[in-house]
Amino acid sequence: MEDNSFPEPFASPSNDADPAESVNWLHSQVKRHHQRFASSIPLIASENLVSPLAAEMFATDLHNRYAEGLPGARYYEGNADYDPIEEHVESLAKRLFSAPFADVRPISGTSANISALFAIAQPGEVMMAPELAAGAHISTQRFGAAGLRGLNTMTYPSIPETMSVDTELAIEMIRRENPDVCYIGQSVYLFPSNVSEIVEAAREVDATIMYDAAHVLGLIAGGCFQDPLGDGVDLVCASTHKTFPGPQHGIILANEDRRLANDKMLHRAIRSAVFPGVHSNHHLHKVAALGVSLAEALEFQQDYAVQTIKNAKALAEGLWSRGMQVMASGHGFTESHTILVDVREFGGGADVSLRAESCGLVMNKNMLPGDTSAINPSGIRLGTPEMTRIGMKESQMDEVAEMIHLAAAGGMDAEVRERARNLKSEFNKVQYCWDNGRGAYDTPPFTQFT
Ligand SMILES: Cc1ncc(COP(=O)(O)O)c(C=O)c1O
């Protein structure tokens, strides 16, 4: 068997080295990073591959420019060609998500969430959101976006087995506590939320309803998770690079304009919270790349989203049939791109995810309900967005499940590493997009210094 272990990082240049050496070193490290991913099985639920065509936008002059404000009303000159790009990207987003309003300027899911909370809430108000232990994002926490806005947070009761909100109890709580904001959405999002029921209760108390689709935007775009805008939420915030396989960026979508309880109009409040509130430059090259990804999604996203969910179910089945404790077994494991596995019998999430990485299986440790330590939690979180993006289907999921089981149990690391490398060598092209001939993990053609 050949030595399949990953090479050690190159030694960093010394502090007094020729600065050009740093450039060569950076090139080498990035190449190693590409090689690592070219030969590993990517299982991080929040990661994906932007299409090669969209990535072409990253290296354009747009990267060098500012466009503060809105098309036609900028604080900088030089945007005559860029302004129609931003307008068109927004119209593509509105078309794909059947959204009356889109703002494509947030530079990440978190900055979209912060902008939204500045638009719809005032310090001292109450926001209800899922519990951290039930998969909520740090945006909902005192030490995240909610705290930054000065909000008091309350959490919906949850159903531990499915990591979801207990809708009946949540509705009682909304009616009793009168929150100002109802936040729906999770980082571990196994099953769709009961959005229309929460919307109905939230409307009774005049709360604004925000849906965080960072993880599931691509499933929503593919029409196979849920339709929060159709179900009546006021606004949707998201990252554009998880199940939606676009550039690392953010987006805010909104329903028809309405006057909020804070007396602001929804659309205008979002516009001014995004800029000048939370952003200055909004990374124009990423907006153009997002345009390519939205156009590709209009063509390919439905097939991709359907296969992503099929793969997650197949991966869960494969692990379960090998005796691993996949959560929500009584509910079909998942209706999304994510599964959760309790790996306490193998030493816990921290041990298993590290061991798996050395075998070429890239995943993250994850807290399960009842856990108190995020450093050494009981579980691992596995996702299928990237494996699906490179063309893997159900039969490969079974093979990957076998490798995960062997890696978790330990003792066969070299064999698993070789299997992972062999399997991955057959899947190195981004699918569900237009082909420009580049491989998924190709290194850019760096200039070599002498
Ligand atoms: C539910 C949720 N919201 C927001 C974010 C933040 O997204 P970003 O990394 O784009 O800031 C995440 C990130 O994983 C997430 O899971």
The ligand as a Gaussian input file, in Angstrom:
#p B3LYP/6-31G(d) Opt

LIG

0 1
 C      -28.188000      29.341000      10.348000
 C      -26.968000      30.134000      10.004000
 N      -27.087000      31.458000       9.863000
 C      -26.037000      32.223000       9.538000
 C      -24.798000      31.665000       9.320000
 C      -23.645000      32.549000       9.000000
 O      -23.278000      32.488000       7.710000
 P      -21.913000      33.139000       7.171000
 O      -20.860000      32.151000       7.459000
 O      -22.201000      33.337000       5.718000
 O      -21.713000      34.417000       7.916000
 C      -24.618000      30.293000       9.453000
 C      -23.291000      29.689000       9.226000
 O      -23.056000      28.544000       9.226000
 C      -25.740000      29.499000       9.798000
 O      -25.627000      28.182000       9.975000

